[in-house]
Amino acid sequence: MIDLQNPDYANTPASDYRPAFHYEPCQYDTPLLSIMTPYYNTGTVFQETVRSIQRMSFAHWEWIIVDDGSTTPESVAQLECLQAIEPRVRVLHQANGGPAVARNHAAREARGRYLMQLDSDDLIEPTFAEKALWVLETQPQFSACGAYDVSFGAKNYTWAYGFQEYEKSVTENMMTNHAVIQRDAFFAAGGYDERISYEHADWDFWLNMAEVGLWGYTIPEYLVWYRIQENSLLVEIEGNKRRASAFRAWLQTKHQGLAERFPRPLWISSMDIPHASVPEKIPFRNSLGKPAHITRVLLLVPWLTIGGADKFNLDLIRSLSKRGYEFTVAATLRSTHPWLHEFTSITPDVFCLHQFLHYADYPRFLNYLIQSRQIDALLISNSELAYSLMPFLRAQHPNLAMLDYTHLEEEQWKKGGYPRMSVQAGTQLDLHITSTQYLKQWMVARGADPERIQVCHTNIDANEWSPQGYDSATIRKQLSIPAETPIILFVGRVTDQKRPFVFVKIMQELVARNPHCIALIVGNGEQFLAMKECVKKNRLEEHIRFLGALPNKHVREVMAASDILLLPSASEGLALVLFECMAMAMVPVAVDCGGHPELVTPECGFLIPQSDQEIAEYVRVLHQLLANPQQRQEMARNARQRISEHFDLQEMAAGMEEAFRQACQHARTRPSTTGDLALAYQMAHIAVEYMRMTELAEWLWSERATIPFWQAARRIRESLLPIGSQRYEGYKRFRQGLRSVGRLIRVVSRRLKVRSSGRPQQSTPGITQQLEVSTNEDEHIPIPVSGAR
């Protein structure tokens, strides 16, 4: 999937650089999805379209290609070759009639309940069709489902518009034709208008759907790639302003008045659906084959964001993918998922659940993934919902290996955080994996079985994270930092856990003793703006600079030019950034907690215990390092050597592979007893409702903290009574009734007031007498005058 910060328009879904996944079907069933493609003299780019179709995660499809009278032998040969090797492809032939005629022809021949439109030179991400089908099966108010677009070729840009534009689509073409559509909806709309030869027939088709009260949903992910060719007919038509203007005028006449009656099916937020029932039925089958040498893992995470735990997950997937593993990743919390592109660069099978599902559908979707992919092991990494759904998943899959990986305890959050949840899961888990010996002992002290806990340090790729190949002087010049000025670095999420204001206080006291140093802040988070304000308030802008969130390659560049890592966190397990900085030959100065003593020794860094005097101790150690460049360089060499000899990434990969082997062995020998499914569904319902209430409470708290009360009340009302819903219409009628009563009361009170004043009622339309004060002959300001005066 495309990286919006650094887009690579050459790395398409058909690229050889994309990760592989075995999406072949177990058997060829009756297709649920019919892909419709008009084809006319398409060149070799068609092979890229073929590749993107064959890489789809939903395997039960048929592909109907309508040859619209192709005339070149090469184009005809492409179709014959494809039909010979792919049993799911059907090629239909017709005289040249244009794309609209070809699409209608394909729709009439389709066997699937759903139709997917795709041009012969365009591409889709592997999971697009599967996600769209889940939307249409679980959200009956929608008749079609699309996604954000990446336009590539002659022009490169992204397009984050679609069905959510509603009536704006009448005057502007907000969508491409790439979408999954209910077959019945296609014919209810009358299909494509065959009078339109090459102009925006798809634009007219979407408005035809709206005319009959049908509309769709756009998945907010960039799942479709729309090719723009230099000399395409559509580009030529758009360049002919007179022709384009005439078509728009014709379209507006055809759909006159549609904007006023435009359908508005809504995606109701899960927060607004209390006590939603958890459906049992999986809406469709998608049985994928699995080679014997492949081990498949379902990884459940909260989000795909920037952080140590997420970086470990990336390293884990990347390392084990080279050892015969295939990973499916499901993110269970609402987020912008800034590292979505990082995860999809190493496995295509990634699902951010809230983008296309309601919370109540999460349990059956996870059940579906386990069945569809023939999952061997389920790994939980910091997902509270995953722990809550374990009884449900265990009842459905009694012999599935289940294990978790925990990084650190958090005593201030739910009596220990995720390690506490791991202990409470008990025998539901086949194996616990911890990042440190310290955390293992913490869990054992709270009742976990030490025989079923394995320690596996997160570690790091010492070849990738190496100062070799970086020119420190050049990097410092780019950062406008003199070569002789020491750089103190912070890397991580700017959150309360990292204690950013303690960092600022340390720097404030350090600068007072040694002003010749600079601190760089790499990362983002909820305290980012507050930390910047604190720096400004203390006039430290010259000594503390903010670089924001950076990709790993840029983090390595900054580390190559830096000297010291400062990490005064409130709590840590074993911070990944310590591995990174030591591998890059930096000296770590960090809090003494968790598993840090297992990595940082006195020869290569400093650990500061938490105490009332810790800030003074941080300042003392930092001042000592700044004053002794030789000591700093020697400790940096020792840090690099310790990582290379004891904490390389391959040791982590071997340890995790052994953990999966043990968990699978334990699961196979587990008594095969079927759990109480009714109880399992009840627990799933409780888990979903708890998740909804937690998110609602957090949202209400954030609204209360950031906006005035009256505005918060209005937003709460808009959330609970979304515009267009039946609840909102009833509320609107109630408010209108109240306004009518209020107006009546005001009229009566004014009449009584006029009568009590003894003044005669005027024959003018108003209740009160009005005087006109003229400031000039064109301006008259009416001023009400009380009868009592």
N, C-alpha and C positions, 0 to 999 in steps of 0.2 A: 504494500500500500504506500501511497506517495507520502513523502515527508514534506509538510507544508512549509517548514522553515528553510529547507534546502532541497527543493524539488528536483528530482532527476526524471525528466520526461522520456528518457531512453529506456529506463528500467520498467518496462510495461509488464502486464500480466503474462505476456508471451516470452519474456526475456529468459535467456539461459541462466541468468544470475538469480532468478527467483528460486526459493526452496521447493523441494518436491514433497509430495504426500501421495500415498497409494489410495486414489479415490475410485478405483475400478469397482463396479458392482459385483456382488456375489452371483447374481443371476439377472437376466434381462426380463423384468416384469413389464406389465402394461404401463406405459408412461403416464406419470402425473403431469408432466410439464412438456409442452410442445414449443420448441424454439422455431421462430419464423424468420427466414432471411431471404429478402429479394437479392438476386444475383444477376449482374450483367457485366460481362467482360472484366471481371475483377482480376487484378494482377496477382503477383506472388504475395502481396500483403494478406491475401486470404488465408495463407498457411498460418499466420499469426492468430487469426480469428479461430481457426481450427484448434490450435494449441490451447487457447484460452478456454474453449468449450470443453475440451478433453480434460482440463485441469479443474473442472467444477467439482465442488464438494458434494453437490446433489447429483446422484448418478442415474436416477430413473427418469431419463428424458428421451425424447425423440427430436431430431433436428430435421425440419422440413425446409429444404432449400429450393426456392422457385427460380429456375433458370428463365430469365425474362428475355429469351431470344438472343443469347450470347452468340457472337460471330467469330471470335478468335479461337483457333484450335487449342491454344494453351489454356484458356479459361474452361473450355469444355473438358479437356483432359484432367484438370484439377478435380472437377466434380466426379468424373468416372473413377479416378484413383481413390478419392475419399470414400465413395460409396462401396468400393470393393473391400476396404479394410475396416470400416466402422459400421456395424450392423444397426446402429441407432439412427443412421442417416437415411433420409428419403429425398430423392431429387425429383422434382416435378418440372415439366417443361411447358412453356406457353409462348405464344407470339408476343413480341415486345409491346407491353401496355403500360409500363411504368411501375414504380414501387407500390402505389396504392392498390393496383389490380393484383400484383403479386402477393401482397400481404393478405388481402381478402381470399385469394385462392388458397394460401397456406392455412388460414383459419378454418376454411370449410373442410379441409382434409385432416385437420388436427384431431388426435385422439385424446389428448390431455385435457384435464379440467382447467388447466391454466396455460396461458400463452405468454411466451417471452419474445419480445421484439428485439432483434439485433441485426444491424447492417453487416454486410459481408466484409467490411474492413475495420470494424470496431471490436473492442475487447471488453471483457468483464473480469473482475477479481473473482477468485475461486468460490468465495462464500456468498456472493451476491444472490443467486437464485434461491439458495437454501434459506437465507434470512428473509427474503421477500415472501417465500411460501409460508414461513411461520407467521409473518405479519398478517397475511390474508386469511390464514386458517384460524387465527386467534382474535382478530379484530374485524368482525363482519361488517362494520360500518364503512370499510374501505373496499373498493373494487379493483384497485391497481396499486402497485408498489414499485417505486423507483429508488434512486440513490443520488448522491452528489456525483458530479461529473469531473473527469480530468480531460481537457481538450489537449491534443498533442498533434504534432506533424508540422504543417505550415505555420500554425500558431500554437503557442503553449500557454495555457492558463487553467485555473480551476473554477468550477461553477457550483456554488453552494445554494442553488435555488431548486424549486420543484413544486410539488403539489401544495406545499404550505403557503404558496403565494395566493391561492384561491382566486378571487375575481380579478386580480391584477393580470391573470393569464389571458383575459379577454383582449386586452390592449397590447400586451407584450408576450412574446413567445418565451416562457420561462422554463420550458422543459424540452429535453430531447425525446426521441421515441423509445428509448431503452427503458423498459419496465416489464414487470410480470403482471398480467391482467387476467381476471376471471373470464373464462371463455364465454359464459352467459352474458357478462357485461359488455364484451366486445360486440356481440350481435345485438344486444339491447340498444347500443349506441349506433347501430347501422353499419358498423365497420368503417372502412375508409371511403371517402368520397372519391369515386374513380374519375370524376371530372378534373380533379387536380392531378396534373401529370408529374411535375417535379418540384413545385414549390412546397411550402411547409404543410404537407398533407397530414403529418403527425399533429401539428398545432390544431388543425381543424378537427382531427379525430378526438383530441382531448376535450375540446369544447363541445363536440357532439355528446360525449359522455356526460359532461356537465348539464347539457340540455335535458337529459333524461334523469337528472338527479343523482348521478354517480360521480365519485371522485376518488382520489388515492392518497397515499402516504409516501413521504420521502425519507428513507433511512439516512441519518446524518453522518454518513461515511462515504469516502470517495471510492466507490465500488465499480464505476463504469468509466471506460476510456473511449472517448469520442475522437475519431481521427479526422483532421482537417487536411484535405489534400490541396495542393497549390492550384491546380486547374480544374477542380471539381465543378460540376454543373451548379450545385447549390451556391458555391462561392461566386460563380458567374452571375447567377440570378440575383443574389444579394447586392452585387456590385452594380446591377442595373436598377438605379433608384426609381425610375419611372415604373418598371415592372413590379418591383417590390412594393411600391406605394399603391399600385392598382390592386395587388393581391390583398393588402391590408384593408383597403377600403371595401373590397368584396367580402372579406371575412367579417368585418364589422357589421355590414348590412345583413349577412346571413345570420349572425348571432346577436342581432339587435335586442337590447334589453336583458341580456343574459347576466350582466353584472349585478342587477338588482335581485335576481332570483337564484344566484349562484349557490350550489350546495356547499355546506361547510361541515363535513364529518370531522370530528375532533379526536385527537389522541388524548384521552383523559389520563392525567398523571396517576401513577400508582398510589401516590399519597392521598388522592381524592376517592379511593375505592376501599372503604373500610370493610373488614371481615370478608374479603373476597374468597370465594371457595377455590380450593386447589383442584383443578381438573385432573382426572386420572388418565383419560384416553390420550395416547400419542396420535396426532392428527394424520400422520402418513409414515410410511416406511422408507428407509434409505439405507439398505443393508450394503455396507462396503466390504469388499474382500480385504484380507490381511495376509501377507506372505508369512510363512512359518518363521522366518528369521527376524521378524519385526516385533518389538515390544511397544505397546501403545500406552501412553500415560495421559490422563486427564488432569491438568493442573488448574486448581481453583485459587484465584487470587482476588484481592479486593479491587484493584485498579492496575493500569499500566502507566505508571508515572515515574518520575525521577526520584530515585532513592536506593539505598543499599540493598534492601530486600529485593527490589525489582531488578537491580543489576545482577544479583545472584541468580535470580530466575532466568535471566537472559543467558548468563554463563552456563547454567545447568542445561538449558535446552540446546545451546550451541554445542556443548561438549558431548552430550549423550546422543545427539542427532548423528554424530560421526561414528557412533558405536551401535547403530541399528535400532535406535528409538525414534518414534514419531510422537509428537506432543500436540494435544488439543488444549487450548487455553481458554478459560471462561472467566471473565471479570464480573464480579457480583455487585459492585457499588457504582453509583452514579459518579461520573468523572468526565473530564475532557480527554483523558487518556493520552497525554503528550508523548508517550513512548509506544503508541500503537504501531507506528511504522517500524520501530526497532524489533518488536516481537514478530510482526509479519515478514520481516526480512529473514527470519530463521525458521518459521513455520507458518504456512498459510491458514491453518485451522484455528483462527482466533475469533472469539465472540465476546463483544461488550454487550452484555445481556440487556441493559436498560435501553439500548438504542433501538431494539426491535421487539421487546417483550414486556409484559406487565409482570410484577413480582409474583403474582399467583401462578404464572406459567413457568417460573424458574424450575421448580422441582421436576415437572414432567420433561422439560427441555434437557436437563442434566441426565435424566433417565434415558431420554432419546439418544443423547450423545454416547452414553455408555453402550447402548445396544447397537447403534449405527456403526460406531468405530471399532466395536469389539475390544473395548478398553481392558487392559490387563491390570492397571494400577491407577488409583486415584491419589493424588498428592495435594494436600492442603497447605497453602502458604499465606498465613495472615488473613484468612477470610472467616469472619465470625458466622456468616450465613452458612458456609460450608460445614462448620462444626454443628450448627443447629439442624442441618438437613441429613446428618450422618445416619440417624435411625431410619429415616425414609429410604435412603440409598442402600443401607445395609439390608433392609427388608426386601428390597427389589433385587439386590444382587448379593446374596449371602456369601459367595466365594470370591468376590472382588477384593483384591489387595488394597487396603487403605492405610496410608501413612501420612505423616505431616512433618514439616520442617519449621522449627521455631528459632527465632533469633535472640530475643531478649524478653525478660520479665518486666512488667510494668505494675508495680505494687499500687500505684495511685489509680489504676484503671482496671476495674472489675477483678480486684484482688489478685492481680498478677498478669492480666492480659492474655495473650494467646497461649503461653505455656500453661496457665491455669486451665484454659479450655481443653488443652491437650490432655492434661491429667484427668479432667472430668470425663473425657470421652472414654477412658478406660479400655475395656476389651473391644470396643467398636473399632479401634485402631489396631492394625497388625504390627506397626512399628512406629516409634517416635524417633525423629532425628533432630539433634540440637546442634547449634553452631559452636558451642563451647562445652568444655568439661564443667565449668561453673554452672551453666544452665542445667546440665544433666543432674548435678547434685541438688540444685534448687527443686527440680521436679521430683526427685527421689524423696526428698524431705517432706513432700506434700502427698506422697502416696503412690507415685508412679513405680512400675516394676523396672528395676535397673537392668534386668535381662532383656528388656524390649526397648531400650534406649541406645541409640548409636550416635556417637559424636562425629560430625563431619564439618571441618572448618570450611568457610566459604572460599578462601584462597583466591588466587588471581593468576592470569596468564602473564608470566614474567617476561615473555618475549614481546608481547603486545605493549605491556606497561614497562617500558625501558627508556632511560634518558638518551640512549644511543640514537643518533640520527636527528637530534633536535639542536638547533643553534640558539643557545640561550641569549646571546647578545642581540640577535635579530628579533627574537620574541619580545625582549625587554624594550627594544626600540619601538616596536609596534604598540606596546603598552605605555610608551613615554615614561619609562622608569630607568634611571641611570644604572649602569652596570654595577656600581659599588653599593647601591641601596638594597639592603636585605628585604625580601618579600615574605610576609607571613600570610598564609592562605587558609581560608575556610571554604570547604566544599560540602554541600549537602542541602537538604530542605531547611528553609528558614522557618522553623517552628519552635514552639515552646520547649520541646524536648531538647533541642540543640542550644538553648539558652543564648539567643543572639545578643541580649542586652548585657549579659555577663561578658560576652566577647567584647562589646563596645567599652565596657568599664575597664577591662584588662588593657585594651589598647590605649585608653585615655591615660591610665597611670603609667603605662610603658612609654608613651610619647613624651610624658613629662620628664622622664629620665633619659630617654634616647630618642630624639626627634627624627633621626635619620633611618626611618623604616616605613614601610607601606604595607597595609593589609588589603588583600583582594577577597571579595565575597563572590563565590560562584554558587548559584542556586537560586531558588525561588520558594515561596510558601506564604502561609497566611500572615506571618510576621514580617514579611519583606518590607512593606511600606513603612511599618512602624519602626523597623530597624533603621531605615534610611532617615526617617524623621529624627530619631535619637542621635544619629551621627551628625546631622545638621545642627541640632540643638546644642550639642557639645562642641561644635566647630571643629570637627575632625574630618571634614571633606578632603583635605589634602593628604590625610593618612589612611583613610578607609575608602576604597572604591568598590563599586558594585558592577559586576559583569553580567549578572542575571544567570539564567539557566543556559548551559552550554552542552553541546553533544560531546561524547567521550573523547573524540579526536582533539577537540579544542581544550578540553580539560587537561589532557596529557601535555599539550603545548604550554599551558599556564604552569603546570606542575614542573615541567622541565626548566622553567625560568625561576621557580620559587625555591625557598630555602627551608621554611618551617611550616608544618601544618599545626594549627591551633584548634583543638576540639574540646571545649569545656562543657560537654553535654550534661544534662541531668541524669540520663541513663543511656546505656548502650549494651548490646549483647557483645558483639565483636565487630566494630564498625568497618565496613568494607573500604571506606576511604583511607583507613590506616594501611591496609594491604596496598592500596594504589599509591599512596604517597611514599611508602617505604620502597616499593618497586621502582619508583621514579627518583630514588636517592634523595629523599627529603627526611628531615628529622621530625618525628611526631612528638607533640606536646599535648597530651590528652588526659581526660579524666580517668582516674583509677577506679574502674567499675567493670562488672561483668567479666568477660573473657579477655579483656585487654592485656592482663599480665601474661596470658598464654602466647601473645604475639610480641609485645613490646618489652624488651629487656633493657637493663641499664646501659648496655653497650651501644644501643641504637636509638634511644629515645627517653622521654620522661613521662611518668604517670603521676598525676596530682590528685591526692585524696580530696573528697568533698569535705569542707569544714568552714568555719567562720573566717579562717585565714587563707582560704584557697586563692583568692584574687592576688594577694600579696605574694603567694608562692608561685603562681603563674608568672607574675611580673618578674620575680627574681630569676626564674629559670630562663625566661625569654631574654632578659637583659644579659645574662651570662652567655647565652648562645650568640647574641648579637655582638658581644664584645670579644668573642673568641672564634674567629672564622676557621681556624685550624681544627678546633674541637668539632665545630659544626660539620666540616667536610669529612672528618674521620667517622663520625656517627652516621652520616649519610651513606658512606660506603658500607658500613656494617649493616645498616637497614636493608640496603639492596641485596647484600649477600644472604641475609637471613631469609628473605622471601624466596630467592632463587633455590636455596638448599632445602627448605622445609615447608614452604607454603605455595607450591606451584599448582596451577589449575588442574593438571592431569591427576594429581593425587585426590582432589575433590571429586573428579569424574569417576575415578575408580571406586572411591568410597560410596558414592551415591549409587553406582551400579550394583555394588554388593548389597546395599540397603534394599533396593528394589528386588533383588534376588531373594533375600531373606523374607521380605514381606509377602511376595508371591508364594513362596514355599509355605509360610504360615497360613496363608489364605486357603491353599489347597488342602491343608490338613485340618482346617476349621470344621467343626461339626456342621453339616449342611442342613440346618433347620430353617424353615421359612418363618419369618417374623409375622407378627400380627399386622397385616396390611392396613386394616381400618385404623389401628392406633398410629401406624406410621404416617398415614395421611393427616390424622389429627395433629400430630407433632409438626408436620410440614406446614399445616395451616397456621399453627401458633408461631412458627419461625418466620413465616411471611408477614404475618400481622405485626410481630415484634419489629421486623425490619422497617415496615411502613411507619409505625409509630415513632421509631427512633429517628428516621429521616425527617418526619414531619416536625418533631420536637426540635431537631437541630436547625431546620429551616426557620421555624418560628423564632428561635432564639437569635439567629443571625439577623432576621428582619427586625426584631426588637432592638438589637444592639446598634443597628446602622441607620434606621429611619425613624421619623416621628411616629407617635402612637397612631394618629389619625390615618397616616399613610399606610402604616402596617395593617390597621383594621381593614382598609380598603383592599389591600393585596390579599389578605386572608379571605375576604369575601369573594374576590375574583378567583382565588384558588378553589374555594369550596363550591362556588357557583359559577363555573366556567361559562363564558358567553356562548350561546348556542345550545346549551343543555336545557333539558326540561326543567331542572331545578332553577336555572336562571330565568326562564320565561315566567315561571310562577312567582319568583321573587320580583321580577319587573312589574307584573300586574299588581302585586301587593304594594309596591312603592307608588305606582300610579294612583292606586286607591287612596293611599295616605296623602298624597299631594292634593287630590281632589277634595278630601275632607279638610285639609289645611287651608286651601283656597276659600272654601265655603266659610270656615270660621273667620278668616281675615275679612271677607266681604261683610259678614254680619256684624262683626265688631266695629268696622269702620262706619257702617250705617248707624249703629247705636251711638257712636261717638259724635257723628254729625247731628243727630237729633237732639242729643243732650246739650249741644252747644247753642241750640236755638236758631241756627242759621238755616235758611231754606235750602233744599236740595237744588242743585243746578241741573239744567237740562243737558249739560255737556256730558260726553260719554264717561268721563272719569268720576270717581267717587269724591275726590278732593278737588277743591278749586285750584286752578293753576294760573299763575302770573307769568308772563313772558318778559324776560329782561333782555333787551336787545343790546348786544355789543357792537353789531353792525347790521346792516339791512339783510344780510344773508344768514345770520346766526341767531337762533332763538333757543334759550335754555329754559325749559319748563321747571318751575320751582313749586312744589306742593306747599300750600299754606293751611295751617291748622285753623279750624273754625273758632277755637277758644281764644285766638288772638284777635 
